[in-house]
Amino acid sequence: MSDKHRKHFERGARVSAHCASYPEDFPSNSVAGAALARLNEQLAAIETLNVAKATSMSAQQQGSQGRRELRQTLRSQLATIYNTAEIIGRDHPEVKGVFQRAQSDKSDQTLLAVARSYSAAAQPLKTRFFEYEVVADYFDNFDANIDAFEQHIARQSEGEGARVASNAGIEEALRIVDEEVARLDVIARNKHRNDPAKLTAWESASHVERPARRRQERSNGKREGDGGKGDGNTPPSHTPTQ
């Protein structure tokens, strides 16, 4: 959740807690009570969406990391198969040209397609590869890596899609939260117009926190406002003597 979203969510939570502290002012059978019910519903939805977003981001990260690691492994395995096949082809013409050099397209989808084609082409030629000291489980490992690579691609894509959907859901829920807070704000200010204590409590609950100005911005403002005299640490500007 972004800082802006968090501030609006926290305001909604404060408003909800305030209303719960004064149930007589926000009865369930009133306009205020209905607005409060909708507010609480959206706050609960946001919490659920935040969990879903965290889960999707984790899946996306895991998919990305696994994809990155297997990308290098598959490229290395493809190079081994190609280089070995080139030598085998000199002794066994039927192998010559079976495995095409990897394409210049470096996308993962192309890598996956090439790996699948190598795997299929290698099936009837495994014995030849073994004769040239390719280990017995090489192609089993190769196939397992292809499957894992494809799964990581899918996992990253699904995680990204779920994250985008969660973000959209949070945006919409926060829009409704702000709408209900605005409705309650009008009601509370009208109701507590002659009750300073409750009005102050309401204003405290319903305000949106503003980001503090950065120290550097305050320092710059001070220097700009003191006629160029500085703060005692920075010498004032001057025109060099000719």
C-alpha positions in Angstrom: 0.0 0.0 0.0 1.4 3.4 -1.0 1.9 6.1 1.6 -1.1 8.0 0.2 -3.3 4.9 0.4 -2.1 4.2 3.9 -3.0 7.6 5.2 -6.5 7.4 3.7 -6.9 3.9 5.1 -5.8 5.0 8.6 -8.2 8.0 8.5 -11.0 5.6 7.7 -9.9 3.3 10.6 -9.8 6.3 13.0 -13.3 7.4 11.9 -14.6 3.9 12.4 -13.1 3.7 15.9 -14.5 7.2 16.7 -18.0 6.2 15.6 -17.7 3.0 17.7 -16.9 5.1 20.7 -20.1 7.2 20.3 -22.7 4.7 19.2 -25.5 6.9 20.3 -24.4 9.5 17.7 -24.3 7.0 14.8 -27.3 4.6 15.3 -27.5 1.7 12.9 -30.9 2.7 11.6 -29.7 6.2 10.6 -28.0 7.6 7.5 -24.9 7.9 9.6 -25.2 4.3 10.7 -25.6 3.0 7.1 -22.5 5.0 6.0 -20.5 3.6 8.9 -21.5 0.0 7.9 -20.3 0.6 4.4 -17.1 2.2 5.7 -16.4 -0.8 7.9 -17.2 -3.2 5.0 -14.6 -1.5 2.8 -12.0 -1.3 5.5 -12.3 -5.1 5.9 -12.1 -5.6 2.2 -8.9 -3.5 2.0 -7.3 -5.7 4.7 -8.2 -8.8 2.7 -6.8 -7.2 -0.5 -3.6 -6.3 1.2 -3.0 -9.9 2.2 -3.8 -11.0 -1.3 -1.4 -8.3 -2.7 1.4 -9.5 -0.4 0.9 -13.1 -1.4 0.9 -12.2 -5.1 4.0 -10.1 -4.8 5.8 -13.0 -3.1 4.7 -15.3 -5.9 5.9 -12.8 -8.5 9.2 -12.4 -6.8 9.7 -16.2 -6.4 8.8 -16.7 -10.1 11.2 -14.0 -11.2 14.1 -15.3 -9.2 13.5 -18.9 -10.3 13.1 -17.8 -13.9 16.4 -15.8 -13.8 18.4 -18.8 -12.3 16.9 -21.3 -14.8 17.4 -19.0 -17.7 21.2 -19.3 -17.4 21.0 -23.0 -16.7 19.0 -23.7 -19.8 21.2 -21.6 -22.0 24.2 -23.5 -20.8 22.5 -26.8 -21.4 21.5 -25.8 -24.9 25.1 -24.8 -25.6 26.3 -28.2 -24.4 23.8 -30.1 -26.5 24.5 -28.0 -29.6 28.3 -28.2 -29.3 28.2 -32.0 -28.7 25.8 -32.5 -31.6 28.2 -30.6 -33.9 31.0 -33.1 -33.1 28.6 -36.1 -33.2 27.5 -35.0 -36.7 31.0 -35.3 -38.0 31.0 -39.0 -37.2 27.3 -39.7 -37.7 25.8 -37.7 -40.6 22.2 -38.3 -39.4 22.8 -36.0 -36.5 24.3 -33.2 -38.5 22.0 -30.2 -38.6 19.4 -31.7 -36.3 20.0 -29.0 -33.6 19.9 -25.4 -34.9 22.0 -22.7 -33.3 20.0 -20.7 -30.7 18.3 -17.7 -32.3 19.3 -14.1 -31.7 15.9 -13.5 -30.1 16.7 -13.6 -26.3 13.2 -13.7 -25.0 12.2 -16.4 -22.5 9.4 -17.6 -24.7 11.9 -18.2 -27.5 14.3 -19.9 -25.1 11.5 -22.2 -23.9 10.5 -23.0 -27.5 14.1 -23.8 -28.5 14.6 -25.9 -25.4 11.4 -27.9 -26.1 12.6 -28.5 -29.7 16.0 -29.7 -28.5 14.4 -32.1 -26.0 12.2 -33.6 -28.7 15.1 -33.9 -31.2 17.3 -35.5 -28.6 15.0 -38.3 -27.7 16.0 -40.8 -30.4 19.7 -39.7 -30.2 20.4 -40.1 -26.5 22.6 -43.1 -27.0 24.8 -41.1 -29.4 25.2 -38.4 -26.8 26.1 -41.0 -24.1 28.8 -42.3 -26.4 30.4 -38.8 -26.2 30.3 -38.8 -22.4 27.2 -36.9 -21.8 26.0 -38.1 -18.4 23.1 -40.6 -18.4 20.6 -38.3 -16.5 21.5 -35.1 -18.5 18.4 -35.1 -20.6 16.2 -35.9 -17.6 17.6 -32.9 -15.8 17.2 -30.8 -19.0 13.5 -31.8 -19.3 12.9 -31.1 -15.6 14.5 -27.6 -15.9 12.4 -26.8 -18.9 9.2 -27.7 -17.0 10.4 -25.7 -14.0 11.3 -22.7 -16.2 7.8 -22.7 -17.7 6.2 -23.0 -14.2 8.2 -20.0 -13.0 7.1 -18.0 -16.0 3.5 -18.8 -15.2 4.0 -18.1 -11.5 5.5 -14.7 -12.2 2.8 -13.8 -14.6 0.0 -15.0 -12.3 1.5 -13.1 -9.4 1.8 -9.9 -11.4 -1.9 -10.2 -12.6 -3.1 -10.8 -9.0 -1.0 -7.9 -7.8 -2.6 -5.6 -10.4 -6.1 -6.8 -9.5 -5.4 -6.3 -5.8 -4.2 -2.7 -6.4 -7.3 -2.0 -8.5 -9.5 -3.4 -5.7 -7.7 -1.3 -3.1 -8.1 1.8 -5.2 -11.8 1.3 -5.5 -12.3 0.4 -1.9 -10.4 3.5 -0.8 -12.6 5.6 -3.1 -15.7 4.3 -1.3 -13.9 4.8 2.1 -13.3 8.5 1.3 -16.8 8.9 0.1 -18.3 7.5 3.3 -15.9 9.6 5.5 -17.1 12.7 3.6 -20.7 11.7 4.2 -20.0 11.1 7.9 -18.0 14.4 8.1 -21.1 16.4 7.1 -23.3 14.6 9.5 -20.8 14.8 12.4 -20.2 18.5 12.0 -23.9 19.3 11.8 -24.6 17.1 14.9 -21.7 18.4 17.0 -21.9 22.1 15.9 -22.7 23.1 19.5 -20.5 20.5 21.2 -16.8 21.7 20.9 -15.4 18.6 22.7 -17.0 16.1 20.3 -16.3 18.3 17.3 -12.6 18.5 18.2 -12.6 14.7 18.7 -14.2 14.2 15.3 -11.8 16.6 13.5 -8.9 14.7 15.1 -10.2 11.4 13.8 -11.3 12.5 10.3 -8.3 14.5 9.2 -5.7 13.2 6.7 -2.2 13.3 7.9 0.0 15.6 5.8 3.6 14.6 5.0 6.1 16.5 7.1 8.3 18.9 5.2 11.7 17.7 4.7 14.4 19.2 6.8 16.2 20.4 3.7 13.2 22.1 2.4 12.8 23.9 5.7 16.4 24.9 5.6 16.2 26.2 2.1 13.1 28.2 3.0 15.0 29.7 6.0 17.9 30.8 3.8 15.6 32.2 1.1 13.7 34.2 3.8 16.6 35.8 5.6 17.8 38.1 2.9 20.8 36.0 2.0 22.4 36.2 5.4 22.3 32.5 5.9 21.9 30.6 9.1 25.3 31.3 10.6 27.0 28.3 8.9 26.7 29.4 5.2 28.4 32.7 4.3 26.3 35.3 2.5 26.8 35.7 -1.2 28.7 38.7 -2.4 30.2 40.2 -5.5 33.9 39.7 -5.8 36.1 42.9 -5.5 37.5 43.9 -8.8 
